[in-house]
Every structure is written in structure tokens, then in C-alpha cells.
């Protein structure tokens, strides 16, 4: 998914829900993607989540809600690092 970036316009962000009993780090995900994908498709940010927001009727991922949640999280991170 794309997130706004002041320098590049948009960056790739991977939103990952790990299966129970598994673990991974952002670095591991990025390294794996570097081996499998073109450079412009490799995520610059990795977010681990408990679940992805989805619709009740069709169980499709609500991308707009996901982007808004990530933007809010990024804004909170900026406030804590700047403040």
C-alpha cells in the first residue's frame, strides 16, 4: 500500500498480520522482498498488525481505513519524536 512521503511522493508500506506462533522482523520482511521484487516494489516501511480492517459483508480489506489508521500512527510517532 502507498503512504504519502514528502520526498518521494509515496512509499510502499507492508501491513502484515502474522499467523499465531510465528514471528518476523521488519528487516527480515524487507530482505525477503528485496530478493523477490523489483526495487520500487520493496516496502520502505513494515507494520505488524493484529488484524486488517475489513468489510462485514464481503470480508474485503478496507484500504481507506487502513491508510487512515497508518497516517494517524505516523502522526502520533512524529509528535512523540518532535515533542
FILUM-645998 format. One record per residue (C-alpha): x, y, z; residue in one letter. Coordinates in steps of 0.02 Angstrom, whole numbers, plus 50000, padded with zeros to 5 digits. Layout:
XYZa ...
// end
This chain:
500005000050000x 500615017649969x 500895030550105x 501245048950074x 503075053950078x 503725071850067x 505245066949962x 504635052749851x 502785056949844x 502305039649904x 503185024749983x 502715006449992x 502135000450163x 501834982050201x 500444978550326x 500684961150396x 499644950150510x 500724935950572x 499994918750599x 499884913350779x 501524906350840x 502574914550705x 503734929350715x 504664940650596x 505544957250598x 505364971750479x 507144968850420x 506764950650378x 505234955750277x 506194969150182x 507654957350147x 506454944150081x 505574956949970x 507244963249901x 507594945649838x 505864943249762x 505304960349698x 505874974749591x 506694988649694x 505235000749677x 504044987549748x 505074983849904x 504214990950060x 505105005450144x 504025003050300x 503314987250379x 501864987550502x 501364972250601x 499524972050649x 498334960950747x 497054961650607x 496644971250449x 495064981750438x 493804972750327x 492004974350272x 490714963550358x 489774958250202x 491194952850087x 492664952150208x 493714962650090x 495084973650161x 494554991750184x 496085000250112x 495475017850151x 495275013450335x 496985005150335x 497815020650261x 496935031950386x 497495021050532x 499285021350470x 499265040150442x 498635042550620x 500005031250687x 501335040750589x 500675057450653x 500745051050833x 502535044950805x 503025062150739x 502265070650891x 503215059551013x 504885061550921x 504695080350897x 503995083951070x 
// end
